[in-house]
């Protein structure tokens, strides 16, 4: 599910973030679950996940292995400079 809002100016960021989250919650709880199209333990697609989505909800059981991989191959955390969800 992808919910899209656009606005101008950072002074509206929180208002629109709240609106996106309310819309997502409504679609998930009142539409998708009623139609049997959504389960609470379904993974969240990271490109559409809200910034405060817990990593466990995106990567599931793979999270510990991804964290170890990041420690081994990116000890200086260069990839965290690109933004996004961080394993370390």
Beta strands, then each sheet from edge to edge (+ up, - down):
end
